[in-house]
Amino acid sequence: MAFTVGLTGGIGSGKSTISDLFSALGADIIDTDEIARALTGSGQPAVQKIKEQFGSEVVQGDGALDRERMRALAFSDPSARETLQNILHPLIREEVQSRLSRTKAPYAIVVVPLLVESRGYKFADRILVVDCSEEQQVERVMHRSGLAEKQVKAIMATQASRSDRLAAANDVISNDSGIAELRAKVGQLHQKYLTLAR
C-alpha cells in the first residue's frame, strides 16, 4: 500500500486547489467526492439502494441521483444524512482501498471533505488540513456556488469545527494568501512526503 495522506478542510477552504498542486508534482489524487458522484450516476447499484430508502423523488429521469434534492434532504434531516452515509461510505472506502492498492505514484493523497467527522482516517499515514478563516469560507462558497450566506453557514454547521480539524492534523496549509505562496507550501510538504514514503 502506498504512503497515504488524508487531505481535508471545511467547505470553501481550497481542497481542490491544493490537490491540483500536489497532482502536478506527481502525487496520486483520490477524490472521494468524485467517487461518490460516480457511484450515484445513472444505473449504479447505490442509486437503487438510495431510492429504496428515500423514494423515487430523489432520482432523476436518467436514473442518476438528484444531488441537489438529496443534499437539501440530508442537510435538513440528520437521520437522512446518516442513512445516506451508511449506504455510500462503505462503497467509497472500498473504491479508495482498491485505488490505493493500484497506485504507482510515490505517495497518494485521498481527499475526504468529512474526514474528521466520519472518523474515517484509519487508512491515512498523515492528515493534512487545509485551513482558512470562516469568513473566507463563506465568501468563497457564495462566489463559487451562488449560495446565500445562510445556506453556506448551514452547511458549515454540519461540518467539524475549525478547531476539531486542526486538532486532528499532522500538517496544516493555511490558504489565506496567493497561489505562489500555496505552491511553495505544497512543494515543501511534497518533499516531506517523498522522504516519509521512502
N, C-alpha and C positions, 0 to 999 in steps of 0.2 A: 504494500500500500504506500502511495506517495506521501511525503510530508504534507500536511494539510493545515491550512489557515481558515478559520471560520471568520468571515467578514460580515459585520452587522452595523446597524446605525438606525436612528429613527427615520421616519418618512421625511424626504427632502434633505437628508444630511449629505448626500453626494456619493452613495454607494456605487452607482453605475459609473460615474466619472473615475472613481478610484480603481474599480475593477478593470476598466478600459486601459488605464495606465499600467497596471500590473500585466495585463494581457499583452500589451505592446513590448513588454520586457521578457515575454516568454512563459509566464505562468499560465497554467491551465485554469480557466474560469468555469466554474459550475454554478449556474444561477438557478436557485430553487423557484423563483418566480416564473422563469422561462419553462422549467419542468412542469410547474403547476398549470401553466397555460396549455402546454402540450397534452397533459393528462385530462384537461377539461375541454378538449377540442371535439369536433364532430365525430360521433361514433366511438368515442373512448369509453371503456367499461366504467370508469369513475363517474361519468355523467349519468349512467343508468342508476348507479347507487345513490347519487345525489337526488335524482328525480324521484326515486322510491321514498326518500326521506322528506323532501320538500315540495313535491308535486311538479307537474309539467310547466307551471308558470315560470320556473327558473331556468327552463331550457328554451333556446331559440329554435326557430323553424328549421335551421340547418342541422339541428342535433347537438350543437355546442352549448356549453353552459352560458347563460346570460349573466356575464360577470358583474355588470352594473347592478342588476336586481339582487343577485346573490350577495354582493358586497353590502348593499343597503340593509338587507335582512341580517347579515352577520354582525354588522356594526350596531344594529338596534336591539339585537337579542343575543345575549351571551351564550345561551344554551344552543342556539342555531350555529353560532360561531364554533362552539366546541364539537358539535356533531359534524360540521363540515371538516374541521381539522382532523377528527378521528377517521374520516374517510380518506382524506388526501395525504396526511403526514406519513403514514406507513408506506404508501406508494412512492412518495417523494424520496423518503430515506432509502428505499430500495434502489431507486434510479441513481441517487448520489453515490451509494456504495459501488454500484456497477460501473459508473464512470470513473470513480477513484481507482478501481482495480485495473482499469484500462489505460490510465493516463501515462503518457511518455514524457511529460514535462518534468523539470527538476522538482517542482512543487505545485500543489493545487490550491486554489482559493475557492471556497464554497461560500457563495453569497446567500445569507439567510436573514431576511429582514427581522423575523421574530425569533432569532437565535436565543436571546436571553429569556424571553417569555416562555418559550417551549422547553427550556432546559435541554435543548436538543443538540448539545455540542460535544457529545461523547466522542465523535469522530475526529475532533479538531485537536491538533497538537498545540495550536496557539489561537487566541481570539483577538482579532483586530477590530476596534471600534472606530467608525468614522463619526466625529463629533462636531457639532456646531451649536450656536445658541438657538433656543426655541423660537426666538423672533425670526431668525434666518430660515428655520424650517418652514414656518408659516408662510413667510414671504415667497420662498422658492416654490412651494407646492401650489399656492394660489396662482403664481405666474405660470407654472408648468401645466397644471391640470385644470385651471379655471374654476377651482372650487372656492366657495365662500370661506372666509376666516373661521366661521363657526364650524363648518364641516371638517376643516383641517384639524381644528382643536379637538373635535370629537374623535377623529382617527388617532390623534396623538394620545388621547386619554386612555385608549385601549392598549397602548404600547407600554413597554417598560419605561420607567423614568430615566432621565439622562444619568442620574447618579447610580442607578442599578446597572445600567450598561457599562459605565466607566468602572464600576467595582468588579465586573466580570472580565475586564480587558487585560490582556497581556501587553498589547500595543495599542496606541491611540494615534490617529491622524486628525488634527484639528483642521477642518475645512472652512476656514474663515478668511482666506486670502485668495490670491490669484492662482491660475493654473501653473505658472512657473514654480511657485513655492510648493504646490502639491506634487508636481513632477519630481522635485528634489526629495521631498519626504518619502515618496513611493520608492525612489531609487535607493535611498538608504535602507529601507525595510527589505527591498528586494535582495540586496547584498546580505543582509542579516539572515533572511530565509534560505538563501542559497547555502550559506555556511551551516545553518541548522539542519538543512536537508541532507548534507553530507554525513 
